[in-house]
């Protein structure tokens, strides 16, 4: 799966932070925009359709930052709380 242009495509949605699903079409990315058409989040999905990575924009943190997701056998994918520097392998 190419992280910049996922093989399953890129979907654009309008909504609020927290509205993207944890599971979607495999090998895709969803770009989330607010009602002012500003990009507020990107979410990448792996080959099994589960979320693997987030990039957050403009929500109180001074710069774009990334969150990784880890697998929990009881709860499924869980977002790491730490703000990470932007990972350039995800564009």
Secondary structure by P-SEA (a helix, b strand, c coil): ccccccccbbbbbbcccccccccccccbbbbbbcccccccbbbbbcccccccbbbbccccccccbbbbbbbbccccccccccccccccccc
